[in-house]
Amino acid sequence: MTKKKQITLRIATIEDLELLRYWDKQQHVVDSDPDEDWDWEYELQRFPDWREQLIAEIDGRPIGCIQIIDPAKEESHYWGSVPENLRALDIWIGEKDDLGKGYGTIMMQLTVERCFRNDKVIAILIDPLESNKEAIRFYQKMGFRFVEKRSFGDSKCLVYKLDRRDWFDRKV
């Protein structure tokens, strides 16, 4: 009998710096967000109340990263003017060999549940590149619904939203 692998989420720390820099250079990560130029050394040493940066681990081995933000409070105003009580996600798996194994689904389920633990959060936003068809199918499968096409900087994205009601209705 094989032991079922457990995925957990933990807060990203400065000890994750080299790993996150390495993952940022992986082609599948670059392809999913070519405009991303994250200063991990700076970001891992600050903990604003509008953001969580998490590392997903499987049996203690880091496999991916998740960022949860409050888009109404986020300081760069990346999302523009949005209502209160939303969350926005970035999620990726670091190693190509870890893709296609269901880890992303579990990471997303854990992340959505984490967001909706706050009873005030009414919906979650995500913005895959318009060209990232696999990610779009994944988000649709998770229950996210198309909202609009939108450009963020030079990136042409599709904005998707998962309403709290839709998430909990799916789980019944």
C-alpha positions in Angstrom: 0.0 0.0 0.0 1.4 3.4 -1.0 1.3 6.3 1.3 -0.9 9.2 0.0 1.2 12.4 -0.4 0.1 15.4 1.7 0.3 18.9 0.3 0.6 21.7 2.8 1.0 25.5 2.6 3.4 27.5 4.6 4.5 31.1 4.7 7.4 31.9 2.3 10.5 33.2 4.1 13.9 34.6 3.1 15.2 31.0 3.3 13.2 30.3 0.1 15.0 33.1 -1.8 17.3 30.9 -4.0 14.5 28.4 -4.7 12.1 31.1 -5.9 14.8 32.7 -8.0 15.5 29.3 -9.6 11.8 28.7 -10.2 11.4 32.1 -11.8 13.9 31.0 -14.5 12.1 27.8 -15.4 10.6 28.1 -18.9 7.1 27.0 -18.0 7.0 29.7 -15.2 8.4 32.4 -17.6 5.9 31.4 -20.2 3.0 31.9 -17.8 4.0 35.4 -16.8 6.8 36.8 -19.1 6.4 40.4 -17.6 7.0 39.3 -14.1 10.2 40.8 -12.6 9.8 40.0 -8.9 12.4 41.2 -6.4 12.2 38.2 -4.1 14.9 39.3 -1.7 12.9 42.5 -1.0 9.4 40.9 -1.0 10.3 37.9 1.3 11.4 40.3 4.0 8.1 42.3 4.2 4.7 41.1 5.3 2.1 43.7 4.4 -1.4 43.0 5.7 -2.8 42.8 2.2 -0.6 39.9 1.0 0.3 36.3 1.8 3.2 34.5 0.0 3.0 30.8 0.5 5.1 27.8 -0.4 3.3 24.6 -1.2 5.1 21.5 -0.1 4.4 17.8 -0.7 5.7 15.7 2.2 8.1 18.6 3.1 9.4 19.1 -0.4 8.6 22.6 -1.9 6.7 22.3 -5.2 5.1 25.6 -5.8 4.3 29.1 -4.8 1.1 31.0 -4.2 0.5 34.7 -3.7 -2.8 35.9 -2.2 -3.5 39.6 -2.3 -6.3 41.9 -1.3 -6.5 43.8 -4.7 -8.3 46.8 -3.1 -5.4 47.3 -0.7 -2.4 46.2 -2.8 0.0 49.1 -3.1 0.7 49.0 -6.8 -3.0 49.1 -7.7 -2.3 46.4 -10.3 -6.0 45.5 -10.4 -7.2 49.1 -10.6 -10.3 50.1 -8.7 -12.0 47.0 -7.3 -14.6 46.5 -4.6 -13.6 45.5 -1.1 -13.6 41.9 0.1 -12.0 40.3 -2.9 -8.8 38.3 -3.1 -6.5 37.8 -6.2 -4.2 34.8 -6.7 -1.0 34.0 -8.4 -0.2 30.3 -8.3 2.6 28.2 -10.0 4.4 25.0 -9.7 8.2 25.4 -9.8 9.4 22.2 -11.5 8.1 21.0 -14.9 8.3 17.4 -13.6 5.6 18.3 -11.0 3.1 19.4 -13.6 0.2 17.2 -14.5 0.1 15.2 -11.3 -2.9 16.9 -9.6 -0.7 19.0 -7.3 -2.0 22.3 -8.8 -5.6 21.2 -8.1 -4.9 20.5 -4.5 -2.9 23.7 -4.1 -5.8 25.7 -5.6 -8.3 23.9 -3.3 -6.2 24.7 -0.2 -5.8 28.3 -1.4 -9.5 28.9 -2.1 -10.4 27.4 1.2 -7.9 29.6 2.9 -9.3 32.7 1.2 -12.9 31.9 2.0 -12.1 31.2 5.7 -12.5 34.9 6.0 -16.3 35.3 5.9 -16.0 38.7 4.4 -14.3 37.5 1.2 -16.9 37.3 -1.5 -14.8 36.3 -4.5 -11.4 35.5 -5.9 -9.8 36.9 -9.0 -7.2 35.4 -11.3 -5.6 36.7 -14.5 -4.0 34.1 -16.8 -2.5 35.1 -20.0 -4.9 34.9 -22.9 -2.5 32.5 -24.6 -2.2 30.1 -21.5 -5.0 27.7 -22.6 -4.0 25.0 -20.1 -4.3 27.4 -17.2 -7.6 28.8 -18.4 -9.0 25.2 -18.7 -7.7 24.5 -15.2 -9.3 27.6 -13.7 -12.6 26.9 -15.4 -12.6 23.4 -14.1 -12.0 24.9 -10.6 -15.2 26.9 -11.0 -13.8 30.3 -12.0 -16.0 32.2 -14.5 -14.8 34.5 -17.3 -15.2 38.3 -16.4 -13.3 40.2 -19.1 -10.3 40.5 -21.4 -7.8 43.0 -19.9 -4.3 44.2 -20.5 -2.0 44.4 -17.5 1.1 46.2 -18.7 2.1 44.4 -22.0 0.3 41.2 -21.0 -3.1 40.4 -22.6 -5.0 38.5 -19.9 -8.4 37.0 -19.2 -9.8 37.9 -15.9 -11.7 35.1 -14.1 -13.6 35.2 -10.9 -14.7 32.6 -8.4 -17.7 33.7 -6.3 -17.9 32.3 -2.7 -21.4 31.1 -3.4 -20.3 29.1 -6.5 -17.4 27.5 -4.5 -19.6 26.3 -1.7 -22.4 25.2 -4.0 -20.0 23.0 -5.9 -18.8 21.3 -2.7 -22.3 20.3 -1.6 
